[in-house]
Amino acid sequence: MLHHPSVAVGDAVPQILRQWLQALRTCFTAPSWEHVLVLVMGALLAPGKRTVSSCLRMTGRAAAANFASYHQILNRACWSPRAVARRLLGLVVERLVPDGPIVIGMDDTIERRWRRRISARGIYRDPVRSSHGHFVKASGLRWLSFMVLTPVPWTSLVKALPVLTLLAPSERSDHQRGRRHKLLTDWARQGALQLCRWLPGRRIIFVGDSSFAVHELAHAITARATLISRLRLDASLFAPPPKRTTRTLGRPAQKGPALPKLKTLLSNPATTWARIIVSAWYGHGDGKTLEITSDTALWYRPGTPVMPIRWVLVRDPDGKSPPQAFFSTDITLEPADVIALFVRRWQIEVTFAETRVHLGVETQRQWSDKAIARTTPALLGLYSLVSLWACDLLTSTTTPYAAAWYRKTSLTFSDAIGAVRLAIWIGDINQHSPPNRERQNIPPERILRMAQALCFAT
């Protein structure tokens, strides 16, 4: 048998991981790049908390004397998270959306943190524990994430792949630092315009919930992209202004007469409804039948110009779901397309949940401003990288963990990260017959780390 000599300060980074991350190489200096490879390898393999120390242990570097250098990658090293985000966006678009419109969902999430030294921390409504009649507060950081909503080859589902994540400091934090507080929609406007500059010449569709149904945001991005969001049932909608003639006096009118509120159309027997089947409606994997009605109008709010929109009113013929309204700033979109694009954003919550379960978001323990601003976006970006790498390891018909009592109809992110971890654990150990007759065995140190990963998995 051929035994590989052990590495003094830890196991070597597998060549396959170096190949996967090669596209990000130019974003880091040569010394930092080797430390980045180790941290990424540890973040993928470590169970439980994703602290720097746990990453070093899982890569066999618990006795490394230069452990502080790995911490400095996050809190001190000179590299730009925006440059990494731009390169990640290019990878996702090139691999999964080479042509056609790019659908980007935007949503915020609360990373629960309680340490007083975290300056950007605030008190927010906990979206998970709260309900319509019960309000629960949570202490933590507010993140706004932009995710590409697209199908991936190894699953039949649409995945939300984070490409740009921004920290939105609390109002208390901005006040203490003497800075003007930015609302969530201000960060959304800046992030959306940044993505438009990174994707010149491509058609972009931004999808957000009711938090982003704001006139200022719609006007800011309409010149370069389309916005799809929810619409209030009592929104102020108007008809186009009448055409001017030679006898018309005064300034040109911005809007015509007011249109009936959308909520009045629900009880109006003259409203014409059309039935459609939405395949990805929440809780209905086999499709959901809905009744819709749609038209174009001018959306108006005092103090801002009118916005031409296509509104879509949706009701459940079974009466199990309350009626909802959506709008698109692109009035040429078909009503069914507006609904189909909006329901993609429901995968954003799945991504937030899976990053907490599989990538340890909320378990990191940094408290310096720079480390905090880098760590969570890095973990969310790692979700997208794993989804891309799984395209090389899995297919839609692959069943890596099939059992006689459980047959999966569609692969999930747990299958993707499992396949990536297996490729990293195996590393340079051949899974098939090597070209020579010498056998290659897994080094004892790596077997020990595999056992530790199993023993301390929870």
Stockholm file with secondary structure:
# STOCKHOLM 1.0

chainA/1-458         MLHHPSVAVGDAVPQILRQWLQALRTCFTAPSWEHVLVLVMGALLAPGKRTVSSCLRMTGRAAAANFASYHQILNRACWSPRAVARRLLGLVVERLVPDGPIVIGMDDTIERRWRRRISARGIYRDPVRSSHGHFVKASGLRWLSFMVLTPVPWTSLVKALPVLTLLAPSERSDHQRGRRHKLLTDWARQGALQLCRWLPGRRIIFVGDSSFAVHELAHAITARATLISRLRLDASLFAPPPKRTTRTLGRPAQKGPALPKLKTLLSNPATTWARIIVSAWYGHGDGKTLEITSDTALWYRPGTPVMPIRWVLVRDPDGKSPPQAFFSTDITLEPADVIALFVRRWQIEVTFAETRVHLGVETQRQWSDKAIARTTPALLGLYSLVSLWACDLLTSTTTPYAAAWYRKTSLTFSDAIGAVRLAIWIGDINQHSPPNRERQNIPPERILRMAQALCFAT
#=GR chainA/1-458 SS CBCCCCCTTSCCCCHHHHHHTGGGGGGSCHHHHHHHHHHHHHHHHCCSCCCHHHHHHHTTCTTCTTHHHHHHHHHTCCCCHHHHHHHHHHHHHHHHCSSSCEEEEEEEEEEECCCTTCTTCEEEECTTTCCSSCCCEEEEEEEEEEEEEEECTTCSSEEEEEEEEEECCCHHHHHHHTCCCCCHHHHHHHHHHHHHHHSTTCCEEEEECGGGCCHHHHHHHHTTSEEEEECCTTCCEECCCCCCCTTCCSSCCSCCSBCCCHHHHHHCTTCCCEEEEETTCTTCTTCEEEEEEEEEEEECCTTSCCEEEEEEEEECTTSCSCCEEEEESCTTSCHHHHHHHHHTTHHHHHHHHHHHHHSCTTCCCCCSHHHHHHHHHHHHHHHHHHHHHHHHHCCTTCCTTCBTTBCCSSCCHHHHHHHHHHHHHHTTSCSSCCSSSCCBCCCHHHHHHHHHHHHTCC
#=GC SS_cons         CBCCCCCTTSCCCCHHHHHHTGGGGGGSCHHHHHHHHHHHHHHHHCCSCCCHHHHHHHTTCTTCTTHHHHHHHHHTCCCCHHHHHHHHHHHHHHHHCSSSCEEEEEEEEEEECCCTTCTTCEEEECTTTCCSSCCCEEEEEEEEEEEEEEECTTCSSEEEEEEEEEECCCHHHHHHHTCCCCCHHHHHHHHHHHHHHHSTTCCEEEEECGGGCCHHHHHHHHTTSEEEEECCTTCCEECCCCCCCTTCCSSCCSCCSBCCCHHHHHHCTTCCCEEEEETTCTTCTTCEEEEEEEEEEEECCTTSCCEEEEEEEEECTTSCSCCEEEEESCTTSCHHHHHHHHHTTHHHHHHHHHHHHHSCTTCCCCCSHHHHHHHHHHHHHHHHHHHHHHHHHCCTTCCTTCBTTBCCSSCCHHHHHHHHHHHHHHTTSCSSCCSSSCCBCCCHHHHHHHHHHHHTCC
//
